[in-house]
């Protein structure tokens, strides 16, 4: 979770805007239930009249209203109205002041209204008396106050509004128009609120998507940069299939959760807290219902997460497995067909796919219980609210509109918790993905530049191995043991030996694809570990055992090691590598398209282009790791001859399986089980190295092995 939160820091300004928009949306969302309540209680039940104080009242009723008022109340009552012939009209327009007068005058007005409805004769008698004795006024007010105390404020207010409606009607006001106007205004406000909600939802969705997309981009860049710094040891630790999954699927999981977090998780507490405040303000006495709802939801989510979380951890590893099998099948499709293994490979893919499917089905089935259970809880809470509220309405302490508002607020609070619980479906997998990405980002390369690297001043290309040992990470024995030799400019150093004897490992130590375990390797007197990798590798032209080309053109591949290589440079490199004939046979020549992985050229053509790429770089040291194996003998001989003529000042290190490729090398190193068991020219080794003799005689006849005769044969 820390990784997800950490990624949000660069986008804090956008997140602040999102939070402000969510607050605006929550305010609008929380205002709608109150408008609904007002429409029911005020607009429908009270005919659109909001205050106990009548808007207009006849002169006779104006006098009656004062019968049970105290002196202070009479003073306030008289100050409220202005006489217009036989009608008194309220001159106070401030809603705040009117609310205060409602609270002050509701008691005497309720007494008058109840007496008029209950006993008209008695009311006429009190009116004829003009002034009622203080004892009677006090007794009536005391009895009425006791009755009011047993009722809720909203119910008392509704009774007072009924009196105001009656007086407005007697005064000739059009109550129907008042009601219509109130409903239109309230409905218009709700429409405006709904539009604001729609606009904020769109803006929040847009901003959240931009933030999530930016985080996805940043994480892919970070992962890519870190992976590019990995040595072969780190690449061996993380499989290629796993790195692809982490860079795509895992980051996609985090991107999706980021959108949901900014849109839902950030909104849920705002809506929930606002809903709780609104519920507390209703004074309904049913707050315990919300506690029941929240506790039920939390218990449900906790149980589901305990069941599903272990499976979420397995899921990403199973995605790796599917990716690995798919990649192997697609890469080795021709081999699979050649050996008739289609059915077996289909079964292997099917097994990996089924394992992932079973795990995903299990987690999805567990999570499918969430929505029905949530729906059951929500409707159960609705029933509970209506049942409790019905009794309170029957007791006269709650109104229908208040019940409706309470239900809506409760559902909003429950929905806010539901939003958080919905994240429980995505968050566990995203946390697993974040941890997997952290593993890559926190993995430091075992091969690093020194803080103050040295620079190679006298660049000649002298490579010296001084008692070099190397052991692969986790291995018990050395792959390279006590190797010492010198490769000089203008000379060819060849390395030969049986398969698995350490030839490729040896040359991989020069460009620091691995670092030596013991001993040292120097180029022009500088230890390769003391030189920056950029400077070191700029001195080396490396042709790997497997020729790898990149999608683009022939020219772009030849310029891979040197972007500013001229057309003449790449043409010369192609000529030396014996690639000119097949390049010029293509219609676009050097602009001919190269497919991904070089699948549209043959193995020999791919090797020649890989060799030309290294030559075009024009380095001091050339490393050919079994780079001539796919070439026929004639092309091999022509290429080596061109190399010896054109690269007279460069150091050449050739790893080969064929004796014919290295027979004329200035120095041949014979390796066996990670050690050098022979060193010298072909003639010397044929005399004193048994391993070399066995290799040579297994490949060539005695006549061909005669170096002088061999020269004639090659010519």
URWOLIN-V835821 format. One record per pair of residues at least 24 apart in sequence whose C-alpha atoms are under 6 Angstrom apart, sorted by the first residue. I is the first residue (numbers start at 1). J is the second residue. Records with the same first field share a line. If there is no record, write none. Layout:
# URWOLIN-V835821
I=J  J
This chain:
# URWOLIN-V835821
1=431
18=204
21=200
22=267
25=197
26=271
28=193
33=405
37=401  402  405
40=401
41=401
43=179  183
47=179
48=178  179  182
51=161
52=102  160  161  164
54=164
55=90
56=88  89  168  171
57=87  88  167  171
58=87  171
59=86  87
65=109
68=108  137
69=108
110=160
113=163
151=396  397
152=397
208=259  262
209=259
212=255  258  259
216=255
220=247
230=445
231=513
232=513
241=323  324
242=320
250=433
253=430
254=430
264=419
265=420
268=416
272=413  416
275=409  413
308=363
312=429
318=356
322=352
449=532
453=530  531  532
454=530  531
455=531
461=489  524  620  621  651
462=487  488  523  524
463=487  522  523
464=521  522
465=521
466=519  520
467=519
468=518  519  520
469=517  518
470=516  517
479=674
480=674
481=674  675
488=651
489=649  650  651
490=648  649  650  651
491=651  666
492=652  653  665  666
493=653  667  668
494=653  654  655  668
495=655  668  669
496=656  670
497=670  671
501=672  673  674
502=674
511=537
539=619  620
540=619  621  622
541=614  619  622
542=623
543=624
544=625
545=625  626  627
547=606  607  610
549=597  598
550=596  597
551=594  595  596
552=593  594
553=591  592  593  594
554=590  591  592
555=590
558=613
561=617
562=617
570=616
573=612  615  616
574=612
576=642
577=608  612  639
579=608
604=630  631
620=650
621=650  651  652
622=652
623=653  654
624=654  655
625=655
626=655  656
659=696
